[in-house]
Amino acid sequence: MSIKVPYSKSTLTDQTHSDPILGQFLHLLAQDIEKNPQHLKAISSDLVSRVQSLVSEVDFDIDAPLLDDLEAKGETNRLAKAINGEI
């Protein structure tokens, strides 16, 4: 089993508008993929299974604020208490 990651220039362009550094990195990566497709390697099903087993019980909220966002709002103490199970 191999997993293919969809790639399109429109997706790349959409992502570059919000973060110029990420955009530059993705552009560099896209250029390298186009010039050197022989460097791409499929991910084995064993590796996929291993990664899935490692993260299967990890819960996360994709919409939760990042630590920098919390620090900007002065909410890091609340986060620390939540992590420690105090609230």
C-alpha positions as CSV (number, residue, x, y, z in Angstrom):
1,M,0.0,0.0,0.0
2,S,1.3,3.5,-0.8
3,I,-0.2,6.8,-0.1
4,K,-0.1,9.6,-2.6
5,V,-0.3,13.2,-1.6
6,P,-2.3,15.3,-3.9
7,Y,-0.4,18.2,-5.4
8,S,-1.8,21.1,-7.3
9,K,-0.4,24.6,-8.1
10,S,-3.8,26.1,-7.1
11,T,-3.5,24.6,-3.6
12,L,0.0,25.9,-3.3
13,T,-1.1,29.3,-4.4
14,D,-4.0,29.4,-1.9
15,Q,-1.7,28.5,0.9
16,T,0.9,31.1,0.1
17,H,-1.4,34.0,0.6
18,S,-1.7,33.5,4.4
19,D,2.0,32.8,5.2
20,P,4.8,34.1,2.9
21,I,7.5,32.0,4.6
22,L,5.4,28.8,4.2
23,G,4.7,29.9,0.6
24,Q,8.4,30.2,-0.2
25,F,9.1,26.8,1.3
26,L,6.2,25.2,-0.6
27,H,7.4,26.8,-3.8
28,L,10.9,25.5,-3.2
29,L,9.6,22.0,-2.5
30,A,7.3,22.0,-5.5
31,Q,10.3,23.0,-7.8
32,D,12.4,20.2,-6.3
33,I,9.6,17.7,-6.9
34,E,9.2,18.8,-10.5
35,K,13.0,18.7,-11.2
36,N,13.8,15.5,-9.2
37,P,10.7,13.3,-9.1
38,Q,13.0,10.3,-8.8
39,H,13.7,11.4,-5.2
40,L,10.1,10.8,-4.1
41,K,9.6,7.5,-2.3
42,A,6.4,5.8,-1.3
43,I,5.6,5.4,2.4
44,S,5.3,1.8,3.4
45,S,2.1,0.5,4.8
46,D,4.1,-0.7,7.9
47,L,5.2,2.9,8.5
48,V,1.6,4.2,8.1
49,S,0.4,1.6,10.5
50,R,3.1,2.5,13.0
51,V,2.4,6.2,12.9
52,Q,-1.4,5.6,13.2
53,S,-0.8,3.4,16.3
54,L,1.3,6.1,17.9
55,V,-1.3,8.8,17.4
56,S,-4.6,6.8,17.5
57,E,-5.4,8.0,21.0
58,V,-4.3,11.6,20.7
59,D,-7.1,14.1,20.8
60,F,-6.6,17.5,19.5
61,D,-8.8,20.5,18.4
62,I,-7.6,21.8,15.1
63,D,-9.4,25.1,15.9
64,A,-7.8,25.5,19.4
65,P,-5.5,28.6,19.7
66,L,-1.8,28.0,19.5
67,L,0.4,28.7,22.5
68,D,1.6,32.1,20.9
69,D,-2.1,33.1,20.6
70,L,-2.7,32.3,24.3
71,E,0.5,34.1,25.4
72,A,-0.7,37.2,23.5
73,K,-3.9,37.1,25.4
74,G,-2.2,36.4,28.7
75,E,-3.9,33.0,29.0
76,T,-0.8,30.8,29.5
77,N,-1.5,30.3,33.2
78,R,-4.9,28.9,32.3
79,L,-3.4,26.5,29.8
80,A,-0.8,25.3,32.3
81,K,-3.6,24.6,34.8
82,A,-5.6,22.7,32.2
83,I,-2.6,20.6,31.3
84,N,-1.9,19.8,34.9
85,G,-5.6,18.8,35.4
86,E,-6.2,21.7,37.8
87,I,-9.2,23.0,35.9
